[in-house]
Amino acid sequence: ERLRAHFAGSSALVTGGASGIGAALADELVARGADVMVTDLDGDAAASLCERLRRARSARNGNVARNPTVTATQLDVTDPQAVEEVVGRFTLERGGLDFIFNNAGIGVGGPVEALAVEHWRKVVDVNLYGVVHGVAAAYPRMVRQRRGHIVNTASMAGLLPSPGLVPYSLTKHAVVGLSVGLRMEAAAHGVRVSVVCPGLIETPLLDKGNAVDIPGVPDLDVRATLSAVMGKPYPAASLAVDVLDGVAENRSLIVAPRKARPLWLFYRLSPALFMRLALLRGPSAANAAEVP
């Protein structure tokens, strides 16, 4: 109950919030009493989610006047000016910014020799610069107000080698590095930073395949490939509970679900043995990351 109360009356902005992990985070934030802005490249989907969250909120609480607010807006996180404007407007409306969840992301993979520069650029623009733009907009405001929490979504692919998903893994490793480094700087200003590294999570991206078209390369069956390694996908709603509990505890690195942690620990303790055993099972089996 203490962890849930941490978010009551707070303001939280979620990018990539219309589906998957972002939608689950928005749902759980509202359930914990936060005022939430859901942003997504698909503005209509964000608006539909917000309407559903409002109905659920009213059903839970009965008295609408005392319920947290839920709003939505279209946002392309690759546009730094747009991110600045949305974060600035929400901060002004709510009288401050308590949380930003930089969650928007895409999946890009395939044999490295088949990838063109534009494939790398697309995933870097969304998965890395999308996070950088969120940080650039939110962090100075949080420094000025001497409070706030930045939560960046990475992946187990940001902690482990991920053959077949190298461009994606590149960006997620970068997000981890950005987050842990910024956390040390931000502490002096009263600002907190956490990075989320999910394992295999049940999201629509498991069935969407590649976010780019690579001529001559069949689309990757992400669900089949990763399920063979990590088992049944973890529900996004359960992940959202884990994430928000970890944020309330001010954890630096939030690795969830729990069953994903031994794999990460194994790699940390013996990288060479981990890679040797993974390669014995084949390159695709070495993949141990969800595409959130």
N, C-alpha and C positions, 0 to 999 in steps of 0.2 A: 504493500500500500504506500509506503514511503517513496518507492521508486516511481510509482504512478503519479503521486502528488507533485513530483518534481516539475511536471509540465503544466500544471494547472495555471491558467491565466497567462501563459507565455505566448509569444509570437513565433511562428515557425514557417519558413518558406521551403518548399520541396520542388526541386527541378526533376524533370522526367517523371512527373507524379501521376500521370493519367492511367498507368497500368503497372503490373508487376510489383517489384519491390517498392517503387515510389508510391503507388496507390495504397499498398499495405501500410507503409509508413504514415501516409496522410490519415488513413482510417484510424490507426492506433493513436496518433497524436490527438485527433479530435476526441476519441474516446477518453483520453487522459486530460481533456480540458484545455487544449491549446487552440489559439486562433491560428488558422492555417491558410496559407496561400498555396494552391496547387498550380504549378506551371508545367507546360509541356509544349513540344513542337506542334502537337495536335491539339489545338485550342478547343475544338468541339468535344474531344474525348475528355479533356480536363474539366470542361463545364459539366459534362454528363456525370462524371465522378463526383463533382462537388454537389450536384443536386441529390445524388444518392446518399452522400454523407450527411447532407442537411436533413434528409428524411430519417435516416438512422439516428442522428443526433436528437431530433425531436422525439422519436419513439423512446429513446433511452431516458431522456430527461423530462419530458412533458412540458415544462415551462420554457418556451422558446426564448423569452427575454433574458434568461440567465444562461443560455447556452453559448458556447464558443462560436466564433464566426468562421465560415468556410468560404473562400473566394477562389476564383480561377482566372488564369490569363494565359494567352499563347506566348511562348518564349522560345526563341532559338538561342541556345547557350553558346553557339559559335559566334554570336554577335555581341561583342563586349559592351557596346553602347546600350543595346537592348537590355542586357543583364543589369547594367548600372541603373537604368531607368526603373526597371521593375523592383529591384531591391530597394532603391531609394524611395519609391512611392509607398511600398509596403511598410518600410521603416517609419516613414513620416505618419502614415495612417495609424499605425499601432503604437506610436510613441517610443519606438525602439525595436531592436531586432535581437531576439533571444537565441534563435537557432536557424541555421541554414543547412539544409541537406542537399549537397551537390551530388545528385544521384543519376542524372541523365547519362545515358551511354548506349553504344551500339556494339555489335559483335562483328569483327572482321578477322578472317582467318584464311588458311589455304597454304599450299607450298610456297615458301619464301621466293623460290626462283620464278614463280608465276605472277608475283605481285609487282605492280607498277607503282611509281612514286605516288600517283593519285590515290591509290588504295591506302598507303601509309598515311598520307596527309588527311584523308577523311576521318580515319579512326583517331588520329592525334587531335584533330580539330574538335571533335565531339568529346572524346573520353578524357583528354588531358586539358586542352584549352578551355573546354566547358567548365571544368573544375577551377582552373586558374581564374577565369572570368568571375565565377561566383565568389572566390576568395577575394579577388581584387575589389569587388563591390562591397562585400560584407565586412571584411576584416578591418579596414580603417574606421568604419562606423562603430564596430565593436570596441576597438582600441579607445575611441573617444568616449564611449559610454562606460568603459572599464568593466565590461561583462559581455557574455555571449559565448556560443558554442558552435563551432564549424564541424560538420560531420560529412566526410567525403566517402562515397562508395567506391571501393576498389574491388577486389575479388581474390579468391585463392590463387588465381592466375597472376596476382601481384606478389605472391609469396613463393610460388613454385614454378619450375620450368613447365612450359605448356606448348609442346610441339604441335603444329597445326593451327595454333592460335597465337603465333608470335607477335603480330601487330597489336592484337588485343592485350596480350600479356605485357608488352612494352609499356603501354599506356597505364596499365594497372600497377606495375612496379613503380612508375613515375608518380602516380597518385599516392602510393604508400610513402615514398620518399618525401614528397611535398608535405604530407600530413605530419609525419613524425618530426621533421625538421621545424616546421612552423609551430608545432606544439611547444617546443622548447623556447622559441622566441616569444610566443604569445603569452606564456605563463606570467611574464613580468608585467603584462598589461591587464591581467585578470580575465583573459580570454582562453577558452578551452578548445582543443582540437582532437577529434577522434577519426579513425579511418575504419571502415567496415570491409571485411574480407569474407564474403559469403562463399559457402561451398555450393553444392548443386541445389538450386532453388527452383521451385515450380513457378515459372513465369512464361509469358507468351514468347519471349525470345528463344526459348528452347526449341520452338517449332518454326521460327522465322528463317533460320539458316543465316547465310552471310548477308551483311548489310550492303555489300558491293558485288557487282557481277565480274567474275574473273573468267575471261574466255578460255574454253577448253578444260575448265576445272569443274567437276560436278559439285553441286552444293553440299556442304557439310551437314550430315545428320547429327546435329549437336546433341539432341536428346538421347539417341541410341549410343553415341560414342561415350558420353559422360556417364550415362546411367550404368553402362557396363563396368565402369571403374568405381563409381561412388554410390551405386544403388539407387533407391527410390528418391526422387527429388523432395526436398524439405518444403513444406508450405510457406508461402510468402508471408502469410499472417503470423505464423509462429516466428519467422525471422524478425519481423517488425517488433514483436515483443522482446526478443533477445537484444535487438539493436537499441531500443529505447531504454531498456534496463541497463545496458552497458554505458549508454550516454549519461544516464542519471548517476551512475557510479564513476563517471569521468574516466573510463578506460581508454587508453591510448589506441590499442588495436583490438577490434571486436571481431573475433573469428567465430563464425556460426554456420551450421549447427555444431553442437558439441562433438559429433562423430567426425567432423573434418579436422579437428585439432591434432589428433595423433599423427596424421599424414604430414601436417606442417611441422610438428615437433621432430618427426623422423628426418625430414629434409634438413632442418636446422642442425641436428646432431651429427648427421653424416650425409652431406650432399652427394659425395661420390658414390656411396652405396645406394642411395635413393635412385640416382640416375641409372646406375648399372642394372638394378632390378627392374626399373621401369622400362628400360630399353629391351630387356629380355622378353617382356610381354608385348613389345611392338610399340612403335612411335605413337599410335593413336591411344594406346592404353596409358601412356605417360601423361596424358591430359588429365588434370585433376581440378579443373576450374569451371565454375558456372559463369554464364554470360548474363550478368544482372542488367 
